[in-house]
Amino acid sequence: MANRRPVIAGNWKMFKTVNEATDYAVRFIEEVKDVTELDIILCAPFTALYPLKNELEESIVHLGAQNMAWADQGAFTGEISAQMLLDVACTYVILGHSERREMFGETDEEINKKARKALAVGLTPIVCCGENLNVREEGKAVERVQGQVTRALVGLSVEDLSKIIVAYEPIWAIGTGKTASSKDAQEMCASIRATLTGLMGLAAEKVPILYGGSVKADNIAELLTEPDVDGALVGGASLDPISFGKLILNANPLVARVEGI
Ligand code: PEP
């Protein structure tokens, strides 16, 4: 994390009813109310977004969705548009999560269309990339991730690229308890930054690149010591408001300094 403001985003995946989400919000806001040094995002299921809009309104916590359609509106049964997300005060949207790619066949080309749409309406896309274990063992992880990033972002202007967040999430580390070592995370985040530099020049220095994959309260501080790791996308460990709050306090550089972490 060089001079970029860190970002910690929780991805609730397909968890939490409306009641559970609003209870969470009340407790979580209390946990993180003194955090000043980083941006906090909760990416909730679609049904929880509207109630969370009301709960989070006066707080420092930003609201995000986990997916959206590339189309504006129309006969797209089951889809949610960028405009609908704006309507419930979302400011971020996760795009191309590996679960969407692997289980629902989402392609880099679709992610590119979604990223363009998100940026056109003023949503910040959190564009995910990451290799599976086979690809890593074949020594092709960097090539795979750089290809994903290039295809997902092709054709975007430097101005638009300056508004995105990239999340590197090795599939073998998601929900498995296996975190990439902070050195592995740094190596890949640096290679993503090199790819971004190829697309947008020096402005790539400003783009937050997050790591995701079994991040917890006890490994976040070490990950953030790496120069190109600017935060985390957190799945399982974001589901409990108290322990996610602790993770965030451990990531908050001021708190970390005070506590000597
Ligand atoms: C994720 O779903 O984006 C994720 C990183 O999950 P977990 O933290 O549970 O590995």
py3Dmol code that shows the C-alpha trace and the ligand (Angstrom):
import py3Dmol

protein = """\
ATOM      1  CA  MET A   1       0.000   0.000   0.000  1.00  0.00           C
ATOM      2  CA  ALA A   2       1.972   2.991  -1.204  1.00  0.00           C
ATOM      3  CA  ASN A   3       0.312   6.399  -0.951  1.00  0.00           C
ATOM      4  CA  ARG A   4      -3.069   5.088  -1.942  1.00  0.00           C
ATOM      5  CA  ARG A   5      -6.025   5.159   0.417  1.00  0.00           C
ATOM      6  CA  PRO A   6      -6.793   1.556   1.414  1.00  0.00           C
ATOM      7  CA  VAL A   7     -10.135  -0.009   0.619  1.00  0.00           C
ATOM      8  CA  ILE A   8     -11.742  -2.882   2.533  1.00  0.00           C
ATOM      9  CA  ALA A   9     -14.819  -4.348   0.862  1.00  0.00           C
ATOM     10  CA  GLY A  10     -17.012  -7.077   2.339  1.00  0.00           C
ATOM     11  CA  ASN A  11     -18.700  -9.484  -0.063  1.00  0.00           C
ATOM     12  CA  TRP A  12     -21.646 -11.122   1.671  1.00  0.00           C
ATOM     13  CA  LYS A  13     -22.340 -13.379  -1.318  1.00  0.00           C
ATOM     14  CA  MET A  14     -25.782 -15.060  -1.005  1.00  0.00           C
ATOM     15  CA  PHE A  15     -26.146 -14.542   2.735  1.00  0.00           C
ATOM     16  CA  LYS A  16     -28.452 -12.413   4.914  1.00  0.00           C
ATOM     17  CA  THR A  17     -32.134 -11.659   4.887  1.00  0.00           C
ATOM     18  CA  VAL A  18     -33.362  -8.077   5.228  1.00  0.00           C
ATOM     19  CA  ASN A  19     -33.613  -8.384   9.021  1.00  0.00           C
ATOM     20  CA  GLU A  20     -30.161  -9.920   9.304  1.00  0.00           C
ATOM     21  CA  ALA A  21     -28.689  -7.215   7.081  1.00  0.00           C
ATOM     22  CA  THR A  22     -30.199  -4.332   9.039  1.00  0.00           C
ATOM     23  CA  ASP A  23     -29.155  -5.825  12.414  1.00  0.00           C
ATOM     24  CA  TYR A  24     -25.659  -6.231  11.038  1.00  0.00           C
ATOM     25  CA  ALA A  25     -25.561  -2.624   9.826  1.00  0.00           C
ATOM     26  CA  VAL A  26     -26.467  -1.217  13.231  1.00  0.00           C
ATOM     27  CA  ARG A  27     -23.723  -3.209  14.984  1.00  0.00           C
ATOM     28  CA  PHE A  28     -21.118  -2.725  12.264  1.00  0.00           C
ATOM     29  CA  ILE A  29     -21.498   1.059  12.081  1.00  0.00           C
ATOM     30  CA  GLU A  30     -20.786   1.201  15.801  1.00  0.00           C
ATOM     31  CA  GLU A  31     -17.628  -0.943  15.389  1.00  0.00           C
ATOM     32  CA  VAL A  32     -16.103   1.187  12.628  1.00  0.00           C
ATOM     33  CA  LYS A  33     -17.356   4.639  13.536  1.00  0.00           C
ATOM     34  CA  ASP A  34     -13.874   5.975  14.371  1.00  0.00           C
ATOM     35  CA  VAL A  35     -12.163   4.644  11.244  1.00  0.00           C
ATOM     36  CA  THR A  36     -10.777   7.516   9.210  1.00  0.00           C
ATOM     37  CA  GLU A  37      -7.931   6.002   7.250  1.00  0.00           C
ATOM     38  CA  LEU A  38      -9.650   3.773   4.750  1.00  0.00           C
ATOM     39  CA  ASP A  39     -12.762   3.314   2.632  1.00  0.00           C
ATOM     40  CA  ILE A  40     -15.235   0.657   3.766  1.00  0.00           C
ATOM     41  CA  ILE A  41     -17.710  -0.985   1.392  1.00  0.00           C
ATOM     42  CA  LEU A  42     -20.407  -3.584   2.058  1.00  0.00           C
ATOM     43  CA  CYS A  43     -21.457  -5.545  -1.040  1.00  0.00           C
ATOM     44  CA  ALA A  44     -24.818  -7.038  -0.155  1.00  0.00           C
ATOM     45  CA  PRO A  45     -27.401  -9.180  -1.966  1.00  0.00           C
ATOM     46  CA  PHE A  46     -29.861  -7.193  -4.085  1.00  0.00           C
ATOM     47  CA  THR A  47     -32.768  -7.665  -1.671  1.00  0.00           C
ATOM     48  CA  ALA A  48     -30.827  -6.079   1.203  1.00  0.00           C
ATOM     49  CA  LEU A  49     -29.667  -2.994  -0.703  1.00  0.00           C
ATOM     50  CA  TYR A  50     -32.693  -0.780  -0.183  1.00  0.00           C
ATOM     51  CA  PRO A  51     -32.957  -1.370   3.578  1.00  0.00           C
ATOM     52  CA  LEU A  52     -29.184  -0.912   3.885  1.00  0.00           C
ATOM     53  CA  LYS A  53     -29.430   2.403   2.033  1.00  0.00           C
ATOM     54  CA  ASN A  54     -31.475   3.719   4.944  1.00  0.00           C
ATOM     55  CA  GLU A  55     -29.259   2.178   7.647  1.00  0.00           C
ATOM     56  CA  LEU A  56     -25.943   3.330   6.160  1.00  0.00           C
ATOM     57  CA  GLU A  57     -27.043   6.799   5.044  1.00  0.00           C
ATOM     58  CA  GLU A  58     -25.366   8.770   7.835  1.00  0.00           C
ATOM     59  CA  SER A  59     -22.391   6.424   8.204  1.00  0.00           C
ATOM     60  CA  ILE A  60     -18.918   6.147   6.672  1.00  0.00           C
ATOM     61  CA  VAL A  61     -19.825   2.770   5.146  1.00  0.00           C
ATOM     62  CA  HIS A  62     -20.429   2.675   1.389  1.00  0.00           C
ATOM     63  CA  LEU A  63     -22.872   0.362  -0.307  1.00  0.00           C
ATOM     64  CA  GLY A  64     -22.030  -1.992  -3.158  1.00  0.00           C
ATOM     65  CA  ALA A  65     -23.728  -4.699  -5.208  1.00  0.00           C
ATOM     66  CA  GLN A  66     -22.232  -8.018  -6.269  1.00  0.00           C
ATOM     67  CA  ASN A  67     -23.178  -7.963  -9.960  1.00  0.00           C
ATOM     68  CA  MET A  68     -25.243  -6.036 -12.508  1.00  0.00           C
ATOM     69  CA  ALA A  69     -26.448  -6.243 -16.084  1.00  0.00           C
ATOM     70  CA  TRP A  70     -24.696  -4.532 -18.987  1.00  0.00           C
ATOM     71  CA  ALA A  71     -28.046  -3.513 -20.507  1.00  0.00           C
ATOM     72  CA  ASP A  72     -29.956  -0.367 -19.473  1.00  0.00           C
ATOM     73  CA  GLN A  73     -33.401  -1.953 -19.196  1.00  0.00           C
ATOM     74  CA  GLY A  74     -35.749  -4.278 -21.066  1.00  0.00           C
ATOM     75  CA  ALA A  75     -36.489  -7.953 -21.454  1.00  0.00           C
ATOM     76  CA  PHE A  76     -33.661  -9.325 -19.289  1.00  0.00           C
ATOM     77  CA  THR A  77     -35.519 -11.510 -16.801  1.00  0.00           C
ATOM     78  CA  GLY A  78     -33.709 -11.844 -13.506  1.00  0.00           C
ATOM     79  CA  GLU A  79     -31.219  -9.048 -14.138  1.00  0.00           C
ATOM     80  CA  ILE A  80     -30.613  -5.785 -12.242  1.00  0.00           C
ATOM     81  CA  SER A  81     -29.511  -2.625 -14.050  1.00  0.00           C
ATOM     82  CA  ALA A  82     -26.878  -0.070 -13.094  1.00  0.00           C
ATOM     83  CA  GLN A  83     -29.626   2.544 -12.792  1.00  0.00           C
ATOM     84  CA  MET A  84     -31.494   0.333 -10.300  1.00  0.00           C
ATOM     85  CA  LEU A  85     -28.331   0.114  -8.185  1.00  0.00           C
ATOM     86  CA  LEU A  86     -27.935   3.883  -8.221  1.00  0.00           C
ATOM     87  CA  ASP A  87     -31.558   4.164  -7.209  1.00  0.00           C
ATOM     88  CA  VAL A  88     -30.780   2.402  -3.911  1.00  0.00           C
ATOM     89  CA  ALA A  89     -27.648   4.486  -3.263  1.00  0.00           C
ATOM     90  CA  CYS A  90     -25.092   1.919  -4.371  1.00  0.00           C
ATOM     91  CA  THR A  91     -21.810   3.509  -5.333  1.00  0.00           C
ATOM     92  CA  TYR A  92     -19.787   0.336  -6.001  1.00  0.00           C
ATOM     93  CA  VAL A  93     -20.392  -2.920  -7.855  1.00  0.00           C
ATOM     94  CA  ILE A  94     -18.320  -6.116  -7.900  1.00  0.00           C
ATOM     95  CA  LEU A  95     -17.862  -7.344 -11.472  1.00  0.00           C
ATOM     96  CA  GLY A  96     -16.495 -10.672 -12.671  1.00  0.00           C
ATOM     97  CA  HIS A  97     -16.214 -12.406  -9.299  1.00  0.00           C
ATOM     98  CA  SER A  98     -14.804 -15.908  -9.867  1.00  0.00           C
ATOM     99  CA  GLU A  99     -18.090 -17.438  -8.662  1.00  0.00           C
ATOM    100  CA  ARG A 100     -19.907 -15.556 -11.459  1.00  0.00           C
ATOM    101  CA  ARG A 101     -17.273 -16.627 -13.971  1.00  0.00           C
ATOM    102  CA  GLU A 102     -17.141 -20.282 -12.890  1.00  0.00           C
ATOM    103  CA  MET A 103     -20.787 -21.006 -12.038  1.00  0.00           C
ATOM    104  CA  PHE A 104     -22.603 -18.650 -14.383  1.00  0.00           C
ATOM    105  CA  GLY A 105     -20.204 -18.611 -17.321  1.00  0.00           C
ATOM    106  CA  GLU A 106     -19.448 -14.895 -17.219  1.00  0.00           C
ATOM    107  CA  THR A 107     -16.795 -13.905 -19.743  1.00  0.00           C
ATOM    108  CA  ASP A 108     -14.192 -11.137 -19.845  1.00  0.00           C
ATOM    109  CA  GLU A 109     -16.160  -9.571 -22.708  1.00  0.00           C
ATOM    110  CA  GLU A 110     -19.339  -9.361 -20.601  1.00  0.00           C
ATOM    111  CA  ILE A 111     -17.354  -7.959 -17.688  1.00  0.00           C
ATOM    112  CA  ASN A 112     -15.983  -5.321 -20.052  1.00  0.00           C
ATOM    113  CA  LYS A 113     -19.524  -4.349 -21.123  1.00  0.00           C
ATOM    114  CA  LYS A 114     -20.622  -4.194 -17.480  1.00  0.00           C
ATOM    115  CA  ALA A 115     -17.599  -2.088 -16.491  1.00  0.00           C
ATOM    116  CA  ARG A 116     -18.378   0.395 -19.283  1.00  0.00           C
ATOM    117  CA  LYS A 117     -21.993   0.632 -18.147  1.00  0.00           C
ATOM    118  CA  ALA A 118     -21.089   1.038 -14.479  1.00  0.00           C
ATOM    119  CA  LEU A 119     -18.651   3.843 -15.283  1.00  0.00           C
ATOM    120  CA  ALA A 120     -21.140   5.538 -17.607  1.00  0.00           C
ATOM    121  CA  VAL A 121     -23.630   5.942 -14.747  1.00  0.00           C
ATOM    122  CA  GLY A 122     -21.049   6.796 -12.073  1.00  0.00           C
ATOM    123  CA  LEU A 123     -20.751   3.469 -10.231  1.00  0.00           C
ATOM    124  CA  THR A 124     -17.247   2.345  -9.249  1.00  0.00           C
ATOM    125  CA  PRO A 125     -16.589  -1.154 -10.591  1.00  0.00           C
ATOM    126  CA  ILE A 126     -14.539  -3.551  -8.478  1.00  0.00           C
ATOM    127  CA  VAL A 127     -13.205  -5.710 -11.303  1.00  0.00           C
ATOM    128  CA  CYS A 128     -12.166  -9.180 -10.129  1.00  0.00           C
ATOM    129  CA  CYS A 129      -9.518 -11.422 -11.616  1.00  0.00           C
ATOM    130  CA  GLY A 130      -7.661 -14.517 -10.446  1.00  0.00           C
ATOM    131  CA  GLU A 131      -6.302 -17.873 -11.532  1.00  0.00           C
ATOM    132  CA  ASN A 132      -7.299 -21.385 -10.476  1.00  0.00           C
ATOM    133  CA  LEU A 133      -4.889 -23.886  -8.918  1.00  0.00           C
ATOM    134  CA  ASN A 134      -4.106 -25.707 -12.198  1.00  0.00           C
ATOM    135  CA  VAL A 135      -3.085 -22.491 -13.877  1.00  0.00           C
ATOM    136  CA  ARG A 136      -0.890 -21.532 -10.913  1.00  0.00           C
ATOM    137  CA  GLU A 137       0.766 -24.957 -10.849  1.00  0.00           C
ATOM    138  CA  GLU A 138       1.458 -24.709 -14.577  1.00  0.00           C
ATOM    139  CA  GLY A 139       3.280 -21.437 -13.881  1.00  0.00           C
ATOM    140  CA  LYS A 140       0.779 -19.469 -15.970  1.00  0.00           C
ATOM    141  CA  ALA A 141      -0.899 -17.396 -13.248  1.00  0.00           C
ATOM    142  CA  VAL A 142       0.566 -14.020 -14.231  1.00  0.00           C
ATOM    143  CA  GLU A 143      -0.252 -14.564 -17.897  1.00  0.00           C
ATOM    144  CA  ARG A 144      -3.861 -15.581 -17.046  1.00  0.00           C
ATOM    145  CA  VAL A 145      -4.513 -12.655 -14.721  1.00  0.00           C
ATOM    146  CA  GLN A 146      -2.911 -10.082 -16.997  1.00  0.00           C
ATOM    147  CA  GLY A 147      -5.065 -11.400 -19.861  1.00  0.00           C
ATOM    148  CA  GLN A 148      -8.241 -11.167 -17.758  1.00  0.00           C
ATOM    149  CA  VAL A 149      -7.455  -7.597 -16.726  1.00  0.00           C
ATOM    150  CA  THR A 150      -6.616  -6.496 -20.259  1.00  0.00           C
ATOM    151  CA  ARG A 151      -9.780  -8.001 -21.754  1.00  0.00           C
ATOM    152  CA  ALA A 152     -12.041  -6.714 -18.966  1.00  0.00           C
ATOM    153  CA  LEU A 153     -10.741  -3.172 -19.384  1.00  0.00           C
ATOM    154  CA  VAL A 154     -10.144  -2.967 -23.121  1.00  0.00           C
ATOM    155  CA  GLY A 155     -11.297   0.276 -24.743  1.00  0.00           C
ATOM    156  CA  LEU A 156     -11.784   2.243 -21.508  1.00  0.00           C
ATOM    157  CA  SER A 157     -10.423   5.790 -21.480  1.00  0.00           C
ATOM    158  CA  VAL A 158      -7.663   6.757 -19.048  1.00  0.00           C
ATOM    159  CA  GLU A 159     -10.251   8.889 -17.259  1.00  0.00           C
ATOM    160  CA  ASP A 160     -12.523   5.864 -16.777  1.00  0.00           C
ATOM    161  CA  LEU A 161      -9.644   3.574 -15.824  1.00  0.00           C
ATOM    162  CA  SER A 162      -8.734   6.056 -13.097  1.00  0.00           C
ATOM    163  CA  LYS A 163     -12.097   5.377 -11.447  1.00  0.00           C
ATOM    164  CA  ILE A 164     -11.914   1.592 -11.158  1.00  0.00           C
ATOM    165  CA  ILE A 165     -10.783  -0.774  -8.417  1.00  0.00           C
ATOM    166  CA  VAL A 166      -9.177  -4.117  -9.291  1.00  0.00           C
ATOM    167  CA  ALA A 167      -9.439  -7.127  -6.972  1.00  0.00           C
ATOM    168  CA  TYR A 168      -6.983 -10.009  -7.346  1.00  0.00           C
ATOM    169  CA  GLU A 169      -8.594 -13.156  -5.959  1.00  0.00           C
ATOM    170  CA  PRO A 170      -6.787 -16.438  -6.596  1.00  0.00           C
ATOM    171  CA  ILE A 171      -9.594 -18.994  -6.856  1.00  0.00           C
ATOM    172  CA  TRP A 172      -7.658 -21.560  -4.805  1.00  0.00           C
ATOM    173  CA  ALA A 173      -7.666 -19.136  -1.852  1.00  0.00           C
ATOM    174  CA  ILE A 174     -11.368 -18.193  -1.880  1.00  0.00           C
ATOM    175  CA  GLY A 175     -13.287 -19.723   0.999  1.00  0.00           C
ATOM    176  CA  THR A 176     -10.606 -22.383   1.475  1.00  0.00           C
ATOM    177  CA  GLY A 177      -8.728 -20.910   4.430  1.00  0.00           C
ATOM    178  CA  LYS A 178      -5.601 -20.811   2.214  1.00  0.00           C
ATOM    179  CA  THR A 179      -4.380 -17.253   1.915  1.00  0.00           C
ATOM    180  CA  ALA A 180      -1.822 -16.457  -0.756  1.00  0.00           C
ATOM    181  CA  SER A 181       1.392 -15.442   0.985  1.00  0.00           C
ATOM    182  CA  SER A 182       1.769 -11.691   1.162  1.00  0.00           C
ATOM    183  CA  LYS A 183       4.714 -12.071  -1.256  1.00  0.00           C
ATOM    184  CA  ASP A 184       2.512 -13.943  -3.786  1.00  0.00           C
ATOM    185  CA  ALA A 185      -0.203 -11.311  -3.395  1.00  0.00           C
ATOM    186  CA  GLN A 186       2.352  -8.533  -3.905  1.00  0.00           C
ATOM    187  CA  GLU A 187       3.862 -10.221  -6.958  1.00  0.00           C
ATOM    188  CA  MET A 188       0.483 -10.511  -8.676  1.00  0.00           C
ATOM    189  CA  CYS A 189      -0.762  -7.070  -7.637  1.00  0.00           C
ATOM    190  CA  ALA A 190       2.483  -5.573  -9.032  1.00  0.00           C
ATOM    191  CA  SER A 191       1.971  -7.426 -12.310  1.00  0.00           C
ATOM    192  CA  ILE A 192      -1.615  -6.126 -12.456  1.00  0.00           C
ATOM    193  CA  ARG A 193      -0.269  -2.617 -11.919  1.00  0.00           C
ATOM    194  CA  ALA A 194       2.199  -3.182 -14.753  1.00  0.00           C
ATOM    195  CA  THR A 195      -0.726  -4.202 -16.990  1.00  0.00           C
ATOM    196  CA  LEU A 196      -2.639  -1.087 -15.933  1.00  0.00           C
ATOM    197  CA  THR A 197       0.431   1.031 -16.664  1.00  0.00           C
ATOM    198  CA  GLY A 198       0.403  -0.373 -20.190  1.00  0.00           C
ATOM    199  CA  LEU A 199      -3.246   0.709 -20.544  1.00  0.00           C
ATOM    200  CA  MET A 200      -3.172   4.077 -18.784  1.00  0.00           C
ATOM    201  CA  GLY A 201       0.429   5.131 -18.128  1.00  0.00           C
ATOM    202  CA  LEU A 202       1.439   6.661 -14.803  1.00  0.00           C
ATOM    203  CA  ALA A 203      -2.182   7.106 -13.715  1.00  0.00           C
ATOM    204  CA  ALA A 204      -2.020   3.378 -12.820  1.00  0.00           C
ATOM    205  CA  GLU A 205      -0.217   4.423  -9.640  1.00  0.00           C
ATOM    206  CA  LYS A 206      -3.516   5.758  -8.331  1.00  0.00           C
ATOM    207  CA  VAL A 207      -5.670   2.645  -8.925  1.00  0.00           C
ATOM    208  CA  PRO A 208      -6.452   0.630  -5.776  1.00  0.00           C
ATOM    209  CA  ILE A 209      -5.608  -3.059  -6.220  1.00  0.00           C
ATOM    210  CA  LEU A 210      -7.149  -5.305  -3.585  1.00  0.00           C
ATOM    211  CA  TYR A 211      -6.294  -8.848  -2.574  1.00  0.00           C
ATOM    212  CA  GLY A 212      -9.051 -11.356  -1.804  1.00  0.00           C
ATOM    213  CA  GLY A 213      -8.924 -14.946  -0.599  1.00  0.00           C
ATOM    214  CA  SER A 214      -9.363 -15.998   3.046  1.00  0.00           C
ATOM    215  CA  VAL A 215      -8.429 -12.570   4.401  1.00  0.00           C
ATOM    216  CA  LYS A 216      -9.025 -12.366   8.157  1.00  0.00           C
ATOM    217  CA  ALA A 217      -8.444 -10.043  11.088  1.00  0.00           C
ATOM    218  CA  ASP A 218      -5.084 -11.661  11.764  1.00  0.00           C
ATOM    219  CA  ASN A 219      -3.560 -11.495   8.270  1.00  0.00           C
ATOM    220  CA  ILE A 220      -4.823  -8.145   6.936  1.00  0.00           C
ATOM    221  CA  ALA A 221      -2.087  -6.002   8.500  1.00  0.00           C
ATOM    222  CA  GLU A 222       0.696  -8.090   6.957  1.00  0.00           C
ATOM    223  CA  LEU A 223      -0.940  -8.057   3.512  1.00  0.00           C
ATOM    224  CA  LEU A 224      -1.167  -4.274   3.686  1.00  0.00           C
ATOM    225  CA  THR A 225       2.560  -3.902   4.267  1.00  0.00           C
ATOM    226  CA  GLU A 226       3.066  -4.900   0.621  1.00  0.00           C
ATOM    227  CA  PRO A 227       3.539  -1.885  -1.663  1.00  0.00           C
ATOM    228  CA  ASP A 228       0.996  -2.868  -4.338  1.00  0.00           C
ATOM    229  CA  VAL A 229      -1.690  -4.389  -2.085  1.00  0.00           C
ATOM    230  CA  ASP A 230      -4.092  -1.543  -1.351  1.00  0.00           C
ATOM    231  CA  GLY A 231      -6.781  -3.357   0.585  1.00  0.00           C
ATOM    232  CA  ALA A 232      -8.915  -6.462   0.557  1.00  0.00           C
ATOM    233  CA  LEU A 233     -12.104  -7.993  -0.766  1.00  0.00           C
ATOM    234  CA  VAL A 234     -13.351 -10.128   2.100  1.00  0.00           C
ATOM    235  CA  GLY A 235     -15.937 -12.910   1.845  1.00  0.00           C
ATOM    236  CA  GLY A 236     -16.457 -15.225   4.821  1.00  0.00           C
ATOM    237  CA  ALA A 237     -14.807 -12.929   7.337  1.00  0.00           C
ATOM    238  CA  SER A 238     -17.190 -10.081   6.471  1.00  0.00           C
ATOM    239  CA  LEU A 239     -20.297 -11.949   7.615  1.00  0.00           C
ATOM    240  CA  ASP A 240     -20.008 -11.123  11.297  1.00  0.00           C
ATOM    241  CA  PRO A 241     -20.133  -7.384  12.106  1.00  0.00           C
ATOM    242  CA  ILE A 242     -17.863  -7.593  15.131  1.00  0.00           C
ATOM    243  CA  SER A 243     -15.091  -9.671  13.576  1.00  0.00           C
ATOM    244  CA  PHE A 244     -15.272  -7.715  10.287  1.00  0.00           C
ATOM    245  CA  GLY A 245     -15.047  -4.550  12.380  1.00  0.00           C
ATOM    246  CA  LYS A 246     -11.919  -5.950  14.044  1.00  0.00           C
ATOM    247  CA  LEU A 247     -10.403  -6.783  10.656  1.00  0.00           C
ATOM    248  CA  ILE A 248     -10.997  -3.192   9.597  1.00  0.00           C
ATOM    249  CA  LEU A 249      -9.475  -1.779  12.766  1.00  0.00           C
ATOM    250  CA  ASN A 250      -6.412  -3.964  12.148  1.00  0.00           C
ATOM    251  CA  ALA A 251      -6.212  -2.527   8.638  1.00  0.00           C
ATOM    252  CA  ASN A 252      -6.580   1.055   9.711  1.00  0.00           C
ATOM    253  CA  PRO A 253      -2.987   2.318   9.585  1.00  0.00           C
ATOM    254  CA  LEU A 254      -3.484   4.825  12.397  1.00  0.00           C
ATOM    255  CA  VAL A 255      -4.926   2.197  14.716  1.00  0.00           C
ATOM    256  CA  ALA A 256      -2.267  -0.265  13.618  1.00  0.00           C
ATOM    257  CA  ARG A 257       0.445   2.221  14.505  1.00  0.00           C
ATOM    258  CA  VAL A 258      -1.083   3.015  17.864  1.00  0.00           C
ATOM    259  CA  GLU A 259      -1.452  -0.665  18.714  1.00  0.00           C
ATOM    260  CA  GLY A 260       2.012  -1.466  17.378  1.00  0.00           C
ATOM    261  CA  ILE A 261       0.771  -4.156  14.962  1.00  0.00           C
TER     262      ILE A 261
END
"""
ligand_1 = """\
10
PEP
C -14.662 -13.494 -1.943
O -15.696 -14.095 -2.049
O -14.490 -12.482 -2.636
C -13.652 -13.974 -0.996
C -12.457 -13.478 -1.051
O -14.047 -14.951 -0.087
P -13.244 -15.443 1.234
O -12.753 -14.199 1.923
O -14.266 -16.179 2.013
O -12.118 -16.294 0.756
"""
view = py3Dmol.view(width=600, height=400)
view.addModel(protein, "pdb")
view.setStyle({"model": 0}, {"cartoon": {"style": "trace"}})
view.addModel(ligand_1, "xyz")
view.setStyle({"model": 1}, {"stick": {}})
view.zoomTo()
view.show()
